[in-house]
Amino acid sequence: MKLSFISSTAIQNSMRQTIRQAQNEMTDASTEATTGTYADIGVSLGSGTTQNVNLTREVTRIDSILSSNSIANQRMTSSQTALSDMSSQAQKFMDQLVALRGNTDGSSVSLTQQTATATMSSFIADANTMVNGEYLFAGTNTDVQPVTDNSAAATTAIQTALTQYATDNGTTVDQLSGAQMKDFITTIVEPMVTSDSSWSSWSSASDQNMTNRISNSEVIDSSTNANSSGMRYLALATTVANSLMSTTPSLGQDALNAVTDQATSYARQAIDGLNTQASQLGLSQSRLTDANTALNAQKTILNTNIGDLTGVDPYEASTKVNSLETQLQTAYTIVSKIQQLSLVNYL
């Protein structure tokens, strides 16, 4: 009878190899049990990896658009807040003008001018609002302060023009009629503030608004700018009140009423213009919300498809981990027993 011998070293090395393989498998199984996806997608999917890459890239693209949409929505929300405050201040100013109509009392005129000054200050602050280091009402010139308070220079120019207008009409400022004052304001004062050449002294904003692509096929205006008619007329209304209600000599009642009426009209146009701007931004916000809803739905579908491709049963993965742990413990025990074998124990 011929006997074959197997050394304990050979058995030990074989068990060590088994242990290494089990450890590698347990690492992958633990990853799959934790993440719910294949540990090595390329090995598991083979040629299907390309589809997974394409789907993942599409999800990343959607996430990028959603992130951009979030910034655009923040810009528009802040703009809405500023426009609302401008409109509110313009309304308070118009209410004061209505209360002044027909009243020549010095304190009432002074209060109206104080309200005009406060309205102008609030307008300048709102128009120069910044979010994330960008001016909201600068159009595409987001790094340039859009509005400069040019009311002092405008007031001086208007008062000088008023004196010249009275002289050209063979009268004095205090003798101007209501019709003449209205003509002066509409033909001379209004262009001195609202015309493009004059407004450039007030505004450094671009006429081109910021735009954002909110989906594959939609692009919206995500800002508005200080060159709008609403802001021009708000500046005009306050400037008319401040420059023409405190002339020397003082205006007559008829001329003062004309100033009040025109300032009231401009304040109303300012409110309408500001509300129009807010409405346009509101439409953009509504479109952005709808786009986000559609993008999130697409993302959910894509993630479901990715999950179907790369997902594993976490319970099966956990069972495999437990099985491998048992296998490893058994292998460790065998190796330990082999290492303890010695001929000395049998001599």
Buried (B, 14 or more C-beta within 10 A) or exposed (E): EEEEEEEEEEBBEBBEEBBEEBEEBBEBBBBBBEBBBBBEBEEBBEEEBEEBEEBBEBBEBBEEBBEBBEBBBEBBEBBBBBBBBBBBBBBBBBEBBEBBEEBEEEEEBEBBBEBBBBBBBBBBBBBBBBBEEBBBBBBBBBEEBBBBBBBEEBBEBBBEBBEEBBEEBEEEBEBBBBEBBBBBBEEBBBBBBBEEEBBEBBBBBBEEBBBBBBBEEEEBBBBBBBBBBBBBBBBBBBBBBBBBBBBEEBBBEEBBBBBBBBBBBBBBBBBBBBBBBBEBBEEBBEBBEEBBEBBEEBBEEBBEBBEEBBBBEBEEBBEBBEBBBEBBEBBEEBBEEEEEEEEEEEE
